Amino acid sequence: MSNPVLGAYHGLALWSESSCTRPLSFLDSGWTDSEAWKRQARAKVHELLSYDPPPCSLQPAIEEVRESNGLVTERVSYAQPFGPRTEGFLLRPSSAKERMPGVVALHDHSAFKYFGKEKLVAMEEEPAILKELKAEMYGGRSWANELALRGYVVFVPDLFLWGSRRMDPRDVPARFVTGVLNEEPGSRRYIEAYNEFAAQYETFVAKTLFLSGATWPGVMAYEDRRAMDYLAGRPEVDPQRLGCCGLSGGGLRTVYLAGLDPRVKCAVCVGFMTVAREVLEEKIVEHTWMFHVPHLSRLMDLPDVVSLHGPGPLMVQYNREDQLWTPAGQKQADAKLAAVYSKLGAPERYAGLFYPGPHKFDEKMQNDAFAWFDRWLCAPRPDR
């Protein structure tokens, strides 16, 4: 183990974590009724997320439409209670005549906030810096396009602080953004400077949200449910066949969207699954504030949150050499999820797949995820 973040006080963190009994895990012996467990656990997670903004109608708009390579791609927007409108790309097969399954594709964190939705969608003029990210994280593919071509409506929204929802450097104290404002907007140097500013500024965002009584994961989870509102309301979509999928930060988003929104019928979480103890031991410095929900660890671990999706079909994809997690943490999470689904009487509805290599969602992993969606969303069966 490398030197722990708390140094001589590391024992304090381990002692505290060891006292977390996690009574809202379905594996707790007190739970036999899965529906009662879900009601109580979801209500508590919502309470701890601590973000229930004032009502705000979507006010959706289609900003742009283009058609190429067998797909219609719409750039859409809708309102949020605070800040600029969310933009997203909605992709669908050009030739489709009937309602199709829908998937919310959740972009990653990757310390790259200048772009959000663009990371997953093929762009007509793609800057080199975006191509480089796709090559590293996604095997050079725009996976939202690949999934849409299989007969899905795929919606890729920007999240709070990314893309259309990113902070305007002119709106924050100048001392934090001098390096951004000195570069030509849209240039590579500007994008790099913006991403550096956004990474450093995360601490101030988190401090502000937590002091206000809200949480960053609460804003995240709310906006992703709002994205599901939009997708479920599209006339091309069968609202009974909805899914979600994402890598890394998108995997975290999958945990909360699948765990808390019963409209999600099938989910794939990529590169974001472990147990808290292993993060404390070695990996806390790798992670963003958007991972942390105060006091949740006393009641549930990360696998417990996504298990609220059960017995809905869930695939979790793990990379054996993933730099964000320990191998032990991934294996323990996989075992816990398998045990939960077994207790739910649906062991075949959980798939934990391990792949060689570092943190990524490459072509092989994407194809396995797509096949999982095909299995559970494309051929409706009475037992779903």
C-alpha positions as CSV (number, residue, x, y, z in Angstrom):
1,M,0.0,0.0,0.0
2,S,1.2,3.5,-0.8
3,N,1.4,6.2,1.9
4,P,-2.2,6.8,3.1
5,V,-3.7,10.2,2.6
6,L,-4.3,10.8,6.4
7,G,-0.8,9.6,7.3
8,A,-0.7,8.8,11.0
9,Y,-4.5,9.3,11.2
10,H,-5.3,6.6,8.6
11,G,-6.4,4.3,11.5
12,L,-9.1,6.8,12.3
13,A,-10.6,6.3,8.8
14,L,-10.3,2.5,8.9
15,W,-11.9,2.4,12.4
16,S,-14.8,4.5,11.2
17,E,-15.3,2.4,8.1
18,S,-15.1,-0.8,10.1
19,S,-18.0,0.4,12.2
20,C,-20.3,0.8,9.2
21,T,-22.8,-2.1,9.5
22,R,-24.6,-1.1,6.3
23,P,-28.1,-2.1,7.4
24,L,-29.7,-1.1,4.1
25,S,-27.8,-3.7,2.1
26,F,-30.2,-6.3,0.9
27,L,-27.7,-8.9,2.3
28,D,-28.5,-7.8,5.8
29,S,-30.3,-10.6,7.5
30,G,-33.2,-8.4,8.3
31,W,-34.3,-8.1,4.7
32,T,-36.6,-10.7,3.1
33,D,-39.1,-8.4,1.3
34,S,-37.3,-6.9,-1.7
35,E,-40.0,-4.3,-2.4
36,A,-40.0,-3.0,1.2
37,W,-36.2,-2.9,1.1
38,K,-36.2,-0.8,-2.1
39,R,-38.8,1.6,-0.7
40,Q,-36.9,2.3,2.5
41,A,-33.4,2.3,0.9
42,R,-34.3,4.5,-2.0
43,A,-36.0,7.0,0.3
44,K,-32.9,7.2,2.5
45,V,-30.5,7.6,-0.5
46,H,-32.7,10.4,-1.8
47,E,-32.6,12.0,1.6
48,L,-28.8,11.8,1.8
49,L,-28.4,13.1,-1.7
50,S,-30.1,16.2,-0.4
51,Y,-31.1,17.9,-3.7
52,D,-34.8,18.5,-4.4
53,P,-35.0,21.7,-6.4
54,P,-38.1,23.7,-7.2
55,P,-40.3,22.4,-10.0
56,C,-39.1,23.3,-13.5
57,S,-40.8,22.1,-16.7
58,L,-38.5,20.7,-19.3
59,Q,-39.4,23.2,-22.0
60,P,-37.7,21.0,-24.6
61,A,-36.5,22.2,-28.0
62,I,-34.8,20.7,-31.0
63,E,-31.9,23.0,-32.0
64,E,-30.5,21.2,-35.0
65,V,-31.1,18.0,-37.0
66,R,-28.7,16.2,-39.3
67,E,-28.9,12.8,-41.1
68,S,-26.0,10.7,-42.2
69,N,-24.7,7.1,-42.2
70,G,-28.1,5.7,-41.4
71,L,-28.8,7.9,-38.4
72,V,-30.7,11.0,-37.5
73,T,-28.9,13.1,-34.9
74,E,-30.7,15.8,-33.1
75,R,-29.1,18.4,-30.9
76,V,-31.8,19.1,-28.3
77,S,-32.0,21.3,-25.2
78,Y,-34.2,21.5,-22.1
79,A,-34.4,23.7,-19.0
80,Q,-32.9,23.1,-15.6
81,P,-33.9,24.7,-12.3
82,F,-30.5,26.5,-12.2
83,G,-27.9,27.5,-14.8
84,P,-27.9,27.2,-18.6
85,R,-30.1,24.8,-20.5
86,T,-28.9,21.2,-20.9
87,E,-28.0,20.2,-24.4
88,G,-27.9,16.6,-25.6
89,F,-27.6,14.6,-28.7
90,L,-30.5,12.2,-29.6
91,L,-29.6,9.5,-32.1
92,R,-32.0,7.2,-33.9
93,P,-32.0,5.0,-37.0
94,S,-33.2,6.8,-40.1
95,S,-35.4,4.0,-41.3
96,A,-37.1,3.1,-38.0
97,K,-40.9,2.9,-38.2
98,E,-41.9,1.5,-34.8
99,R,-41.1,2.5,-31.2
100,M,-37.6,1.4,-30.2
101,P,-35.9,0.8,-26.9
102,G,-34.1,3.8,-25.5
103,V,-30.8,4.1,-23.7
104,V,-29.3,7.1,-21.9
105,A,-25.6,7.2,-22.6
106,L,-23.7,8.8,-19.8
107,H,-20.4,10.5,-20.5
108,D,-17.4,10.1,-18.3
109,H,-15.5,12.6,-16.0
110,S,-11.9,12.0,-17.3
111,A,-10.9,15.5,-15.9
112,F,-12.2,16.8,-19.2
113,K,-15.1,19.1,-18.7
114,Y,-14.9,21.2,-21.8
115,F,-16.8,18.5,-23.7
116,G,-19.5,16.2,-22.4
117,K,-21.9,14.6,-24.9
118,E,-19.3,15.0,-27.7
119,K,-17.2,12.2,-26.1
120,L,-19.7,9.6,-27.1
121,V,-21.1,10.9,-30.4
122,A,-19.5,11.2,-33.9
123,M,-18.9,14.8,-34.7
124,E,-18.6,16.2,-38.2
125,E,-15.5,18.2,-37.4
126,E,-13.8,16.5,-34.4
127,P,-10.8,18.3,-32.8
128,A,-7.7,16.3,-32.3
129,I,-7.9,16.5,-28.5
130,L,-11.3,14.8,-28.6
131,K,-10.1,12.1,-30.9
132,E,-7.3,11.4,-28.5
133,L,-9.7,11.0,-25.6
134,K,-11.9,8.6,-27.6
135,A,-8.8,6.6,-28.6
136,E,-7.7,6.2,-25.0
137,M,-11.1,5.6,-23.4
138,Y,-13.3,4.1,-26.1
139,G,-11.1,2.3,-28.6
140,G,-11.5,5.2,-31.0
141,R,-15.3,4.6,-31.3
142,S,-18.3,6.9,-30.8
143,W,-20.2,4.3,-29.0
144,A,-23.6,6.1,-28.9
145,N,-23.6,6.0,-32.7
146,E,-22.8,2.3,-32.7
147,L,-25.6,1.5,-30.3
148,A,-28.1,3.6,-32.2
149,L,-27.3,1.7,-35.4
150,R,-28.5,-1.5,-33.7
151,G,-32.0,-0.2,-33.4
152,Y,-32.0,2.1,-30.3
153,V,-32.8,5.6,-29.6
154,V,-29.8,6.8,-27.7
155,F,-29.8,10.1,-25.7
156,V,-26.5,11.6,-24.6
157,P,-27.0,14.6,-22.3
158,D,-24.4,17.0,-20.8
159,L,-24.1,16.8,-17.1
160,F,-23.8,19.6,-14.5
161,L,-20.4,21.3,-15.2
162,W,-19.7,19.6,-18.6
163,G,-20.2,20.8,-22.1
164,S,-23.3,23.1,-22.3
165,R,-23.5,23.0,-18.5
166,R,-19.9,23.9,-17.9
167,M,-19.0,27.0,-15.9
168,D,-18.3,30.2,-17.9
169,P,-14.8,31.4,-16.9
170,R,-16.0,35.0,-17.0
171,D,-18.5,34.2,-14.1
172,V,-15.9,33.1,-11.5
173,P,-13.2,35.1,-9.7
174,A,-10.6,36.1,-12.2
175,R,-7.6,34.8,-10.3
176,F,-8.7,31.2,-11.0
177,V,-9.1,31.6,-14.8
178,T,-6.4,33.9,-16.0
179,G,-4.8,31.0,-17.9
180,V,-8.1,30.2,-19.7
181,L,-8.9,33.8,-20.6
182,N,-5.5,34.3,-22.1
183,E,-6.0,31.7,-24.7
184,E,-8.1,31.7,-28.0
185,P,-11.5,30.3,-27.2
186,G,-12.0,26.9,-28.7
187,S,-8.3,26.3,-29.4
188,R,-6.5,23.3,-28.0
189,R,-4.6,25.5,-25.5
190,Y,-7.9,27.0,-24.4
191,I,-9.5,23.6,-23.9
192,E,-6.5,22.3,-22.0
193,A,-6.5,25.4,-19.8
194,Y,-10.2,25.1,-19.2
195,N,-9.9,21.5,-18.1
196,E,-7.1,22.4,-15.7
197,F,-9.1,25.2,-14.2
198,A,-12.2,23.0,-13.9
199,A,-10.2,20.2,-12.1
200,Q,-8.7,22.6,-9.6
201,Y,-12.0,24.3,-9.0
202,E,-13.8,21.1,-8.1
203,T,-12.9,21.7,-4.4
204,F,-14.7,25.0,-4.4
205,V,-17.7,23.6,-6.1
206,A,-17.9,20.8,-3.6
207,K,-17.4,23.1,-0.6
208,T,-20.1,25.4,-1.8
209,L,-22.7,22.7,-2.5
210,F,-22.1,20.8,0.8
211,L,-22.1,24.0,2.8
212,S,-25.4,25.0,1.2
213,G,-27.0,21.7,2.3
214,A,-27.0,20.1,-1.1
215,T,-24.5,17.5,-2.5
216,W,-22.8,17.1,-5.8
217,P,-24.0,13.6,-6.3
218,G,-27.5,14.9,-5.6
219,V,-27.3,17.4,-8.5
220,M,-25.8,14.6,-10.7
221,A,-28.5,12.1,-9.9
222,Y,-31.3,14.7,-10.4
223,E,-30.0,15.7,-13.8
224,D,-29.7,12.1,-15.0
225,R,-33.3,11.4,-14.0
226,R,-34.3,14.5,-15.9
227,A,-32.5,13.1,-18.9
228,M,-34.6,9.9,-18.5
229,D,-37.7,12.1,-18.4
230,Y,-36.7,13.5,-21.8
231,L,-35.9,10.2,-23.4
232,A,-39.0,8.5,-22.0
233,G,-41.2,11.2,-23.4
234,R,-39.9,10.9,-27.0
235,P,-42.6,9.5,-29.4
236,E,-40.0,7.1,-31.0
237,V,-39.2,5.4,-27.7
238,D,-41.0,2.5,-26.0
239,P,-41.0,3.8,-22.3
240,Q,-41.1,0.2,-21.1
241,R,-37.7,-0.6,-22.6
242,L,-35.3,1.9,-21.2
243,G,-31.7,1.4,-20.2
244,C,-28.5,3.4,-19.2
245,C,-24.8,2.9,-19.6
246,G,-21.6,4.8,-18.9
247,L,-17.9,4.5,-18.3
248,S,-16.0,5.9,-15.2
249,G,-17.9,9.0,-14.1
250,G,-20.6,7.6,-16.4
251,G,-20.5,4.4,-14.5
252,L,-21.1,6.3,-11.2
253,R,-24.0,8.0,-12.9
254,T,-25.3,4.6,-13.9
255,V,-25.1,3.4,-10.3
256,Y,-27.5,6.2,-9.2
257,L,-29.7,6.3,-12.2
258,A,-30.3,2.5,-12.3
259,G,-30.5,2.3,-8.5
260,L,-33.0,5.1,-8.0
261,D,-35.1,5.2,-11.2
262,P,-37.5,2.2,-11.6
263,R,-38.0,3.2,-15.3
264,V,-34.5,1.8,-16.0
265,K,-35.1,-1.8,-17.1
266,C,-31.5,-2.7,-18.0
267,A,-28.1,-1.2,-17.0
268,V,-24.4,-1.5,-17.8
269,C,-21.9,0.1,-15.4
270,V,-18.4,0.3,-16.8
271,G,-15.2,0.9,-14.8
272,F,-16.8,2.2,-11.6
273,M,-17.4,-0.5,-9.0
274,T,-15.6,-1.3,-5.8
275,V,-16.1,-1.4,-2.0
276,A,-15.4,1.6,0.2
277,R,-12.7,-0.1,2.3
278,E,-10.4,-0.5,-0.7
279,V,-10.8,3.1,-1.8
280,L,-9.8,4.3,1.6
281,E,-6.8,2.0,1.6
282,E,-5.3,3.1,-1.7
283,K,-7.4,5.0,-4.2
284,I,-9.0,8.0,-2.6
285,V,-6.7,10.5,-4.4
286,E,-8.0,9.1,-7.8
287,H,-11.5,10.3,-7.3
288,T,-13.7,13.3,-7.7
289,W,-16.0,14.9,-5.1
290,M,-19.0,13.8,-7.2
291,F,-18.4,10.3,-5.8
292,H,-19.0,11.2,-2.1
293,V,-22.4,11.2,-0.3
294,P,-22.0,12.1,3.3
295,H,-22.9,9.3,5.7
296,L,-24.1,6.9,3.0
297,S,-21.2,4.5,3.8
298,R,-22.8,3.8,7.2
299,L,-25.9,2.4,5.5
300,M,-24.8,1.1,2.1
301,D,-21.7,0.5,0.0
302,L,-21.5,1.3,-3.7
303,P,-22.6,-2.2,-4.8
304,D,-25.7,-1.9,-2.6
305,V,-26.8,1.3,-4.3
306,V,-26.8,-0.2,-7.8
307,S,-28.3,-3.4,-6.5
308,L,-31.5,-1.4,-5.9
309,H,-31.9,-1.9,-9.6
310,G,-32.3,-5.7,-9.0
311,P,-33.7,-7.9,-10.1
312,G,-33.5,-5.7,-13.2
313,P,-30.7,-6.9,-15.5
314,L,-27.3,-5.4,-14.6
315,M,-24.0,-5.9,-16.2
316,V,-20.9,-4.5,-14.5
317,Q,-17.6,-4.4,-16.5
318,Y,-14.3,-4.4,-14.7
319,N,-10.8,-3.8,-16.0
320,R,-8.2,-6.0,-14.2
321,E,-5.5,-3.3,-14.4
322,D,-7.8,-0.4,-13.8
323,Q,-5.8,2.4,-12.1
324,L,-8.9,3.7,-10.3
325,W,-9.5,0.6,-8.2
326,T,-7.7,-2.2,-6.4
327,P,-8.3,-5.8,-7.8
328,A,-9.5,-6.8,-4.4
329,G,-12.1,-4.0,-4.3
330,Q,-13.5,-5.0,-7.7
331,K,-13.7,-8.7,-6.8
332,Q,-15.4,-8.0,-3.5
333,A,-18.0,-5.8,-5.3
334,D,-18.6,-8.4,-7.9
335,A,-19.1,-11.1,-5.2
336,K,-21.5,-8.8,-3.3
337,L,-23.6,-8.1,-6.4
338,A,-23.8,-11.7,-7.3
339,A,-24.9,-12.5,-3.8
340,V,-27.6,-9.9,-3.9
341,Y,-29.0,-11.1,-7.2
342,S,-28.9,-14.6,-5.9
343,K,-30.9,-13.6,-2.8
344,L,-33.3,-11.8,-5.1
345,G,-33.8,-15.1,-7.0
346,A,-32.4,-13.8,-10.2
347,P,-28.7,-14.8,-10.5
348,E,-28.8,-14.8,-14.3
349,R,-29.7,-11.1,-14.3
350,Y,-26.3,-10.1,-13.0
351,A,-23.2,-10.3,-15.1
352,G,-19.8,-9.3,-13.8
353,L,-17.3,-9.4,-16.6
354,F,-13.5,-8.9,-16.1
355,Y,-11.3,-7.6,-19.0
356,P,-7.6,-7.2,-19.4
357,G,-6.0,-3.8,-19.4
358,P,-6.5,-0.4,-17.8
359,H,-9.5,1.9,-17.3
360,K,-11.5,1.9,-20.6
361,F,-14.6,0.9,-22.5
362,D,-13.1,-0.6,-25.6
363,E,-14.7,-2.3,-28.6
364,K,-15.0,-5.7,-27.0
365,M,-16.6,-4.3,-23.9
366,Q,-19.0,-2.2,-25.9
367,N,-20.1,-5.1,-28.0
368,D,-20.7,-7.1,-24.8
369,A,-22.7,-4.3,-23.4
370,F,-24.7,-3.9,-26.6
371,A,-25.5,-7.7,-26.6
372,W,-26.7,-7.3,-23.0
373,F,-29.2,-4.6,-24.0
374,D,-30.2,-6.7,-27.0
375,R,-31.0,-9.6,-24.7
376,W,-33.1,-7.7,-22.3
377,L,-34.6,-4.8,-24.2
378,C,-35.1,-5.9,-27.7
379,A,-37.3,-9.0,-27.3
380,P,-40.0,-8.2,-24.7
381,R,-40.9,-11.2,-22.6
382,P,-43.7,-11.7,-20.1
383,D,-41.3,-12.1,-17.1
384,R,-39.8,-8.6,-17.5
